[in-house]
């Protein structure tokens, strides 16, 4: 899961895990951190 700052994604991970999904991950720091680390982003 990913969101802008990583906080909303955490709640989504919790809900999905409780719903029985076993392989759910959160991008630490969200897209803001991803972009701050100069990692690639594709915009369409």
PDB file as gemmi writes it, atoms N, CA and C in Angstrom:
CRYST1    1.000    1.000    1.000  90.00  90.00  90.00 P 1                      
ATOM      1  N   UNK A   1       0.852  -1.157   0.000  1.00  0.00           N  
ATOM      2  CA  UNK A   1       0.000   0.000   0.000  1.00  0.00           C  
ATOM      3  C   UNK A   1       0.901   1.224   0.000  1.00  0.00           C  
ATOM      4  N   UNK A   2       0.396   2.266  -0.614  1.00  0.00           N  
ATOM      5  CA  UNK A   2       1.137   3.526  -0.636  1.00  0.00           C  
ATOM      6  C   UNK A   2       0.151   4.688  -0.627  1.00  0.00           C  
ATOM      7  N   UNK A   3       0.520   5.726   0.079  1.00  0.00           N  
ATOM      8  CA  UNK A   3      -0.236   6.969   0.084  1.00  0.00           C  
ATOM      9  C   UNK A   3       0.786   8.098   0.117  1.00  0.00           C  
ATOM     10  N   UNK A   4       0.352   9.304   0.292  1.00  0.00           N  
ATOM     11  CA  UNK A   4       1.273  10.441   0.224  1.00  0.00           C  
ATOM     12  C   UNK A   4       2.343  10.391   1.325  1.00  0.00           C  
ATOM     13  N   UNK A   5       1.926  10.212   2.583  1.00  0.00           N  
ATOM     14  CA  UNK A   5       2.865  10.234   3.702  1.00  0.00           C  
ATOM     15  C   UNK A   5       3.075   8.885   4.379  1.00  0.00           C  
ATOM     16  N   UNK A   6       2.259   7.903   4.057  1.00  0.00           N  
ATOM     17  CA  UNK A   6       2.405   6.584   4.651  1.00  0.00           C  
ATOM     18  C   UNK A   6       1.463   6.286   5.798  1.00  0.00           C  
ATOM     19  N   UNK A   7       0.680   7.264   6.233  1.00  0.00           N  
ATOM     20  CA  UNK A   7      -0.196   7.059   7.385  1.00  0.00           C  
ATOM     21  C   UNK A   7      -1.489   6.348   6.997  1.00  0.00           C  
ATOM     22  N   UNK A   8      -2.136   6.795   5.952  1.00  0.00           N  
ATOM     23  CA  UNK A   8      -3.392   6.154   5.527  1.00  0.00           C  
ATOM     24  C   UNK A   8      -3.128   4.731   5.051  1.00  0.00           C  
ATOM     25  N   UNK A   9      -1.983   4.507   4.446  1.00  0.00           N  
ATOM     26  CA  UNK A   9      -1.633   3.167   3.970  1.00  0.00           C  
ATOM     27  C   UNK A   9      -1.525   2.198   5.143  1.00  0.00           C  
ATOM     28  N   UNK A  10      -1.050   2.675   6.270  1.00  0.00           N  
ATOM     29  CA  UNK A  10      -0.939   1.824   7.452  1.00  0.00           C  
ATOM     30  C   UNK A  10      -2.297   1.305   7.900  1.00  0.00           C  
ATOM     31  N   UNK A  11      -3.294   2.164   7.873  1.00  0.00           N  
ATOM     32  CA  UNK A  11      -4.647   1.759   8.252  1.00  0.00           C  
ATOM     33  C   UNK A  11      -5.185   0.740   7.249  1.00  0.00           C  
ATOM     34  N   UNK A  12      -4.897   0.948   5.976  1.00  0.00           N  
ATOM     35  CA  UNK A  12      -5.352   0.016   4.939  1.00  0.00           C  
ATOM     36  C   UNK A  12      -4.688  -1.348   5.111  1.00  0.00           C  
ATOM     37  N   UNK A  13      -3.411  -1.357   5.461  1.00  0.00           N  
ATOM     38  CA  UNK A  13      -2.693  -2.618   5.693  1.00  0.00           C  
ATOM     39  C   UNK A  13      -3.340  -3.375   6.849  1.00  0.00           C  
ATOM     40  N   UNK A  14      -3.683  -2.672   7.903  1.00  0.00           N  
ATOM     41  CA  UNK A  14      -4.326  -3.301   9.054  1.00  0.00           C  
ATOM     42  C   UNK A  14      -5.663  -3.920   8.651  1.00  0.00           C  
ATOM     43  N   UNK A  15      -6.472  -3.169   7.907  1.00  0.00           N  
ATOM     44  CA  UNK A  15      -7.780  -3.685   7.484  1.00  0.00           C  
ATOM     45  C   UNK A  15      -7.639  -4.906   6.589  1.00  0.00           C  
ATOM     46  N   UNK A  16      -6.724  -4.847   5.634  1.00  0.00           N  
ATOM     47  CA  UNK A  16      -6.543  -5.970   4.721  1.00  0.00           C  
ATOM     48  C   UNK A  16      -6.021  -7.202   5.463  1.00  0.00           C  
ATOM     49  N   UNK A  17      -5.115  -6.990   6.404  1.00  0.00           N  
ATOM     50  CA  UNK A  17      -4.587  -8.104   7.193  1.00  0.00           C  
ATOM     51  C   UNK A  17      -5.695  -8.759   8.007  1.00  0.00           C  
ATOM     52  N   UNK A  18      -6.547  -7.943   8.606  1.00  0.00           N  
ATOM     53  CA  UNK A  18      -7.663  -8.474   9.398  1.00  0.00           C  
ATOM     54  C   UNK A  18      -8.684  -9.187   8.520  1.00  0.00           C  
ATOM     55  N   UNK A  19      -8.726  -8.813   7.227  1.00  0.00           N  
ATOM     56  CA  UNK A  19      -9.654  -9.447   6.289  1.00  0.00           C  
ATOM     57  C   UNK A  19      -9.103 -10.763   5.750  1.00  0.00           C  
ATOM     58  N   UNK A  20      -7.865 -11.110   6.156  1.00  0.00           N  
ATOM     59  CA  UNK A  20      -7.318 -12.399   5.767  1.00  0.00           C  
ATOM     60  C   UNK A  20      -6.207 -12.359   4.734  1.00  0.00           C  
ATOM     61  N   UNK A  21      -5.857 -11.167   4.260  1.00  0.00           N  
ATOM     62  CA  UNK A  21      -4.749 -11.069   3.313  1.00  0.00           C  
ATOM     63  C   UNK A  21      -3.436 -11.206   4.079  1.00  0.00           C  
ATOM     64  N   UNK A  22      -2.566 -12.094   3.606  1.00  0.00           N  
ATOM     65  CA  UNK A  22      -1.342 -12.373   4.361  1.00  0.00           C  
ATOM     66  C   UNK A  22      -0.114 -11.629   3.825  1.00  0.00           C  
ATOM     67  N   UNK A  23      -0.147 -11.224   2.592  1.00  0.00           N  
ATOM     68  CA  UNK A  23       1.014 -10.540   2.007  1.00  0.00           C  
ATOM     69  C   UNK A  23       0.656  -9.101   1.667  1.00  0.00           C  
ATOM     70  N   UNK A  24       0.602  -8.262   2.695  1.00  0.00           N  
ATOM     71  CA  UNK A  24       0.255  -6.853   2.534  1.00  0.00           C  
ATOM     72  C   UNK A  24       1.411  -6.033   3.083  1.00  0.00           C  
ATOM     73  N   UNK A  25       1.870  -5.065   2.306  1.00  0.00           N  
ATOM     74  CA  UNK A  25       3.029  -4.273   2.697  1.00  0.00           C  
ATOM     75  C   UNK A  25       2.726  -2.787   2.553  1.00  0.00           C  
ATOM     76  N   UNK A  26       3.463  -1.981   3.300  1.00  0.00           N  
ATOM     77  CA  UNK A  26       3.310  -0.524   3.247  1.00  0.00           C  
ATOM     78  C   UNK A  26       4.650   0.086   2.842  1.00  0.00           C  
ATOM     79  N   UNK A  27       4.599   1.039   1.930  1.00  0.00           N  
ATOM     80  CA  UNK A  27       5.803   1.763   1.534  1.00  0.00           C  
ATOM     81  C   UNK A  27       6.121   2.779   2.623  1.00  0.00           C  
ATOM     82  N   UNK A  28       7.200   2.549   3.353  1.00  0.00           N  
ATOM     83  CA  UNK A  28       7.570   3.406   4.478  1.00  0.00           C  
ATOM     84  C   UNK A  28       7.834   4.838   3.998  1.00  0.00           C  
ATOM     85  N   UNK A  29       7.157   5.785   4.602  1.00  0.00           N  
ATOM     86  CA  UNK A  29       7.332   7.188   4.261  1.00  0.00           C  
ATOM     87  C   UNK A  29       6.462   7.650   3.107  1.00  0.00           C  
ATOM     88  N   UNK A  30       5.777   6.724   2.471  1.00  0.00           N  
ATOM     89  CA  UNK A  30       4.875   7.065   1.382  1.00  0.00           C  
ATOM     90  C   UNK A  30       5.586   7.602   0.149  1.00  0.00           C  
ATOM     91  N   UNK A  31       4.784   8.156  -0.744  1.00  0.00           N  
ATOM     92  CA  UNK A  31       5.333   8.700  -1.992  1.00  0.00           C  
ATOM     93  C   UNK A  31       6.242   9.898  -1.736  1.00  0.00           C  
ATOM     94  N   UNK A  32       5.965  10.635  -0.679  1.00  0.00           N  
ATOM     95  CA  UNK A  32       6.805  11.801  -0.366  1.00  0.00           C  
ATOM     96  C   UNK A  32       8.251  11.362  -0.135  1.00  0.00           C  
ATOM     97  N   UNK A  33       8.455  10.291   0.631  1.00  0.00           N  
ATOM     98  CA  UNK A  33       9.803   9.800   0.893  1.00  0.00           C  
ATOM     99  C   UNK A  33      10.420   9.200  -0.367  1.00  0.00           C  
ATOM    100  N   UNK A  34       9.605   8.482  -1.136  1.00  0.00           N  
ATOM    101  CA  UNK A  34      10.072   7.871  -2.381  1.00  0.00           C  
ATOM    102  C   UNK A  34      10.650   8.950  -3.298  1.00  0.00           C  
ATOM    103  N   UNK A  35       9.910  10.038  -3.452  1.00  0.00           N  
ATOM    104  CA  UNK A  35      10.366  11.123  -4.315  1.00  0.00           C  
ATOM    105  C   UNK A  35      11.555  11.849  -3.703  1.00  0.00           C  
ATOM    106  N   UNK A  36      11.589  12.016  -2.391  1.00  0.00           N  
ATOM    107  CA  UNK A  36      12.723  12.657  -1.719  1.00  0.00           C  
ATOM    108  C   UNK A  36      13.999  11.846  -1.912  1.00  0.00           C  
ATOM    109  N   UNK A  37      13.861  10.533  -2.042  1.00  0.00           N  
ATOM    110  CA  UNK A  37      15.016   9.658  -2.280  1.00  0.00           C  
ATOM    111  C   UNK A  37      15.385   9.577  -3.756  1.00  0.00           C  
ATOM    112  N   UNK A  38      14.723  10.411  -4.574  1.00  0.00           N  
ATOM    113  CA  UNK A  38      14.963  10.468  -6.026  1.00  0.00           C  
ATOM    114  C   UNK A  38      14.780   9.116  -6.713  1.00  0.00           C  
ATOM    115  N   UNK A  39      13.778   8.371  -6.274  1.00  0.00           N  
ATOM    116  CA  UNK A  39      13.462   7.104  -6.919  1.00  0.00           C  
ATOM    117  C   UNK A  39      12.476   7.368  -8.058  1.00  0.00           C  
ATOM    118  N   UNK A  40      12.431   6.490  -9.050  1.00  0.00           N  
ATOM    119  CA  UNK A  40      11.640   6.775 -10.248  1.00  0.00           C  
ATOM    120  C   UNK A  40      10.133   6.808 -10.001  1.00  0.00           C  
ATOM    121  N   UNK A  41       9.477   7.744 -10.680  1.00  0.00           N  
ATOM    122  CA  UNK A  41       8.029   7.876 -10.642  1.00  0.00           C  
ATOM    123  C   UNK A  41       7.568   8.061 -12.081  1.00  0.00           C  
ATOM    124  N   UNK A  42       6.562   7.294 -12.462  1.00  0.00           N  
ATOM    125  CA  UNK A  42       5.999   7.410 -13.809  1.00  0.00           C  
ATOM    126  C   UNK A  42       4.636   8.078 -13.698  1.00  0.00           C  
ATOM    127  N   UNK A  43       4.447   9.152 -14.418  1.00  0.00           N  
ATOM    128  CA  UNK A  43       3.161   9.865 -14.429  1.00  0.00           C  
ATOM    129  C   UNK A  43       2.565   9.720 -15.813  1.00  0.00           C  
ATOM    130  N   UNK A  44       1.306   9.316 -15.874  1.00  0.00           N  
ATOM    131  CA  UNK A  44       0.632   9.160 -17.167  1.00  0.00           C  
ATOM    132  C   UNK A  44      -0.588  10.013 -17.225  1.00  0.00           C  
TER     133      UNK A  44                                                      
END                                                                             
